């Protein structure tokens, strides 16, 4: 949904796009666009690694980069739900997704150790 923004030069409201650049990038990445996935990892890789590191905890923080790689592979294979959010929802969506992958990694590692 587009939001109205007041334009001081013309003294009228104008439409602002429903998606900003980051949202569009996330949307394209969740639809398997290889260029968007590469751009996403380059732009937000450090933030995603940090998010994964926190979610993994001290014992497993060394696996944070692997979790970001898992995200990129999941995006390429169409295993991440399509992002359909609105303005400025792309980064929170990515953070939730990377935390979910990190938690999955923790559970999977625990299950392997318990065997």
C-alpha positions in Angstrom: 0.0 0.0 0.0 1.4 3.4 -0.9 1.7 6.1 1.6 1.0 9.8 0.9 3.9 12.1 1.4 3.6 15.9 1.3 5.7 17.5 -1.4 6.8 21.0 -0.3 7.8 22.1 -3.8 4.3 21.5 -5.3 2.3 21.8 -2.0 0.5 18.5 -2.8 0.6 15.0 -1.6 2.4 12.5 -3.7 2.4 8.8 -3.5 5.5 7.1 -1.9 6.3 3.5 -3.0 5.1 0.8 -0.7 8.5 -0.9 -0.9 11.8 0.8 -0.2 15.0 -0.5 -1.9 15.8 -3.0 1.0 12.3 -4.4 0.9 12.5 -4.9 -2.8 15.9 -6.6 -2.5 14.5 -9.0 0.1 11.4 -9.7 -1.9 13.5 -10.5 -5.0 15.8 -12.7 -2.9 12.9 -14.7 -1.5 11.8 -15.4 -5.0 15.2 -16.8 -6.0 16.8 -13.9 -7.8 20.5 -14.8 -7.7 21.7 -11.2 -8.1 19.4 -10.0 -5.3 20.7 -12.9 -3.0 24.3 -11.9 -3.7 23.6 -8.2 -3.1 21.7 -9.1 0.1 24.6 -11.2 1.5 27.2 -8.4 0.5 25.1 -5.6 2.1 23.8 -7.3 5.2 26.2 -10.2 5.7 27.9 -8.7 8.8 24.6 -7.9 10.4 23.2 -11.4 9.6 26.4 -13.0 11.0 26.1 -11.0 14.2 22.4 -11.9 14.5 23.2 -15.6 14.0 26.1 -15.4 16.5 23.8 -14.1 19.2 21.1 -16.7 18.4 23.6 -19.6 18.4 25.1 -18.6 21.8 28.7 -18.7 23.0 29.3 -22.4 22.4 28.3 -22.3 18.8 29.0 -18.7 17.7 31.8 -20.0 15.4 29.0 -21.4 13.2 27.4 -18.0 12.5 28.9 -17.7 9.0 27.7 -21.2 8.1 24.1 -20.1 9.1 24.3 -17.1 6.7 25.6 -19.5 4.0 22.6 -21.8 4.8 20.3 -18.8 4.4 21.8 -18.0 1.0 21.4 -21.6 -0.1 17.8 -21.8 1.2 17.0 -18.6 -0.8 18.5 -20.1 -3.9 16.4 -23.3 -3.5 13.2 -21.4 -2.8 13.0 -22.8 0.8 12.3 -19.4 2.4 8.8 -18.0 2.4 8.1 -15.1 0.0 8.5 -11.8 1.6 5.3 -9.8 1.1 5.7 -7.2 3.8 5.4 -3.5 3.5 7.6 -0.5 3.9 10.8 -1.2 5.9 9.8 -4.7 6.9 12.6 -6.4 4.9 15.4 -6.3 7.5 13.2 -7.5 10.4 12.1 -10.3 8.2 15.7 -11.2 7.5 16.6 -11.1 11.2 13.7 -13.4 12.1 14.7 -15.8 9.3 18.4 -15.9 10.3 17.4 -16.4 14.0 15.1 -19.3 13.0 17.9 -20.9 11.0 20.3 -20.5 13.9 17.9 -22.1 16.3 17.3 -24.9 13.9 21.1 -25.4 13.7 21.3 -25.5 17.5 18.6 -28.2 17.8 20.1 -30.2 14.9 23.5 -30.2 16.6 22.0 -31.2 20.0 20.1 -34.1 18.4 23.3 -35.4 16.7 25.3 -35.1 20.0 22.5 -36.9 21.9 22.7 -40.0 19.6 
